[in-house]
């Protein structure tokens, strides 16, 4: 009997194991579907004159086809080798234009069928907009005429976007410099078919170094060969009528940028040897400056392979860092160099020195300023004014200084000196404006600059605009939001003298929209966008910021979401999902500060803890 029962049970199990239900993908209940299956509001981009809006629409989620694309992971890159573009991009699927003072959106005509749009970029004249379209077999370049709202294709699917944006506008807005796949490009090696030509040999110098655990590194010679194949491009000059001419022969071109006056190009290329322990950002590189015909003017930097770096988060490589064009000059490069060997353990009065190097680069670079901590960047103003920042990880200190680029002997003046993690003391970011080269520089009016702050405080968030006198360094508050039931984010100052400011406002029930606010005329608001809230199903959800003190005295906070109609008097227990992420702070006061704001708009991504 026992044997017979065992046979019957085995037969039943075999029958179940051999059968499969022919199930299709299922949909959730309608209430959940309405929250999940919504149309995203477009991403808004405006021209610098605030006359025209570009509205970029995209799908709410990636499709199964998007997720099923071929992917290669090499030296920190994730690439679709069929289309030669990053496999991690989220594409735009439609573009519309709109006048700021109108409400009707104008559909851009002539867009590709089923477009996969990325790298949308206004021309310097702002009369054209370029973008790439990822077709079945590669990346195409398209351009929009803003006046007629019409798009046209400029290239076949032959652009190389594996290292990022594959084009840059010439200053005259009549041509573009593009990265093109070489016609003689060899086929990629297949690890399942093509065996490496030799063993993997690693050489150690014996030096010790700290290195993070990086993902997607090169592993063998086949990876190296495929990396070279995928990152190699020719540079072509392409006119808006589609005429193309070779600008530079094939290399592993990385960064390409025009000088502000458009007369020179900074061109960086990846060099060998490669590494199996660090990503491509630390591979050797060579940077040259050429004129607009492609003629090399100067090799301005040659960086070696950077596998070995001193210990510490403030450690940096020896050599030129952050080389870029100065925004306030027609053709001057700026860069920083470590004065302490890049090693935080070495004592030094100054850690970094910043240089400026004028075209045609036939004279030595000039020292502009030295900073006591690690160089953090410069907001350029004019010949006599610029703001430089520095910081040090171990102390969490950051400083901002006002300095005179034309007189390095003049001591920099400290504008702010604070704990970078202390959000309540954050003075804000300096407002910038476009100069004659269409580059952003300090917005200065009557020897005053302007700071736009997020306005986090113990009592809530109240964004502000401060006026900074560049002579006395005294501040005057021009405006501070007083909302307690909404969030107002200050985007930019449009006209200082008139008091016109661009802001974005949202609440628990109002979708984030843009407005012009006049801070001198009764704080009037003029709507720029009027996007509707797609999450009306969440209007009755309870959202509040809760605060509590840990046993060691650290004050912590979080955002608590409760379902609609939840009875807070009865306090019925419900399943709880907690999302938390550890962060390292230098002091408990900074750790206890809160960015949470209960007046922001709830969205499905934020409240999935109670759905279902």
Residue, then its C-alpha position, 0 to 999 in steps of 0.5 A: x500500500x505504501x509503495x502504491x501511494x508513493x507511485x501515485x504521488x510521484x505520478x501526480x508530481x510529474x504531471x504537475x511538473x510537466x504542465x505550464x499555464x499559458x499566462x500572459x502579463x497581468x495588470x494590477x487592479x484599476x486603482x493601482x494601474x491609474x497610479x502606475x500607468x501615467x503620462x509624465x509631464x515634459x522636461x522643460x528647456x528655455x532659450x536664454x531670452x525666455x521666449x521659447x520653451x522646448x518640451x521633451x516628452x518621454x515614456x513613463x517606463x522603459x519597454x521590455x524591448x528596451x530592457x532586452x537590448x544587447x549590452x557590452x560592459x567595458x572599462x566602466x562603460x555600458x554600451x549597446x554595440x549594435x547602435x553605438x550608444x550608452x545602454x543606460x539612456x532614457x530616451x525622449x519620444x516627442x518634442x514640442x515647442x511653445x512661446x513663453x507668452x502663449x499656451x498652445x504647444x506646437x508639435x515639431x514636424x518631421x520627427x523620425x518614426x518611433x523616435x528614440x531622442x537624446x542629447x538635445x542641444x540648443x545652438x549658440x544662436x538658439x535658432x536651431x536645436x540638434x538631437x540624436x535619434x537611435x535607429x535600429x542599427x545606429x545613431x543619427x543626427x537631426x536638427x530642428x529649425x525653431x522658427x518653423x518647428x521642423x526637424x530634418x535628418x543630417x546624417x545616416x546612422x553612423x555616429x559614435x555616441x559610446x563616450x557620450x554626446x557625439x556632436x558639438x556646435x560651431x560658434x556660428x551655429x551653421x555647422x557641427x563637429x561630429x564623431x563618426x564611426x570609421x568605415x574600415x571599422x573591424x568586427x567586434x570579437x565574440x568571447x564565445x568564439x574568439x579566443x584571446x591571442x595570449x595569456x593575461x599578464x599583470x605587472x606590479x610595481x610593488x607600490x601600495x595604493x587604495x582602489x575602490x571596487x569598480x564594476x565593468x572593468x576590462x578583463x582580457x585582450x579581447x575586451x581591450x580590442x573591443x574597447x578600442x573598436x567601440x571608442x574609436x571615431x573620426x571627427x567630421x565637420x558637418x554643415x546644416x545642408x548635410x555636407x561633411x568633411x574629415x576634420x581629424x583621422x580616427x582616434x579614441x576621441x573623448x572630450x571635444x570642446x570649442x573655445x568661447x570665441x569659437x576659434x580653437x578646440x580642446x580635443x582629448x583622446x584616450x591612450x594606451x596602456x589600459x588597466x584591468x583595475x581602474x575604469x577609463x577615466x584613469x586611463x592615459x590621455x592626451x589633450x591637444x588644442x587645434x584651430x578650426x581647420x584641425x591644425x594642431x596648435x599645442x599639446x596641452x596635457x599628457x596624463x599617464x595611467x593612474x592606478x596608484x593614488x595616495x590614501x584619503x578621499x582628498x587624494x588626487x593625481x599629480x598633474x593637470x586636473x579640471x582642464x577647461x576653457x575659461x568662460x570669461x575669456x575668448x580662448x584661455x584654458x584653466x587647470x589645477x595642480x596639486x602642491x602636496x603631491x596629491x597626498x593628504x598626508x603631506x603637510x602643505x600651506x596650500x594644497x592646490x594651485x590654479x593656472x590660466x593659459x592663453x591661446x596660442x599657448x606659446x607662453x607659460x601658464x600664469x598662476x591665478x590663485x592658491x587654495x589651502x584645501x582641495x580645489x573645487x571649481x571657479x565661477x568666472x566673472x570678469x577680468x577682476x572678479x571670480x569666485x573659487x571654492x575649496x574643500x577638505x573631506x576629513x574636516x568637511x570644511x568648504x570655503x568660497x573666496x572672491x579673487x582677482x584673476x588679473x592680480x594674483x598678488x591680491x589676497x583672496x577674500x573669504x566669502x563663506x567658511x562652513x561645514x559642507x554638510x551643514x545645510x542650514x548654513x548653506x549660502x546658496x549658489x551664485x547666479x550666472x548669466x550668459x556673456x558675449x561668448x554665450x557662456x555663463x559667468x557671474x551675474x553682476x549689477x552695480x558691483x553686486x552678485x546674487x546668491x540663490x539658496x535652498x533655504x533649509x531651516x529647523x522650521x522648514x524650507x524657505x528659499x531665498x535670494x541674497x544680494x552680495x556687495x562685492x566691496x564690503x562682502x555684506x549681504x542683503x536679503x532681497x526675497x525669501x519664500x514664506x510658503x508653509x503649505x508649498x515648496x518654492x524653488x528659485x530657478x534664476x533671476x531674469x531681471x535684477x532691476x525689474x525684480x523678475x525671477x523664475x521659480x518652480x512651485x509645487x504642493x501636496x496636490x499641485x504638480x511642479x510648475x514654473x512661474x515668473x515672480x516679480x519680487x518688487x511688485x507685490x510678489x506677483x506670479x505669472x504662470x509659465x507652465x500649467x501641467x496637471x497633477x497625474x497623481x490625483x489618486x494620491x490626494x488623500x494620502x497622508x504625508x508627514x515628516x516625523x522626527x525622533x532622537x536616537x539613543x546617542x542623542x542624534x536627531x533623525x527624521x523621515x517621511x511617513x506615508x499612510x493610506x487614505x482614510x487611515x484612522x490616526x486615532x485608532x492607530x491600526x497596525x499595518x505592514x511597514x516598508x522602510x527605506x533608509x540609506x546610511x550616510x557618514x557625518x562629521x558631527x551629530x548636529x549636521x546628521x540631525x538636519x533634515x531636507x525632508x519636506x512634507x509639502x512636496x507632491x507625492x508620487x508613486x515612487x515615493x508611496x509604493x510602501x503602502x500600495x497593494 
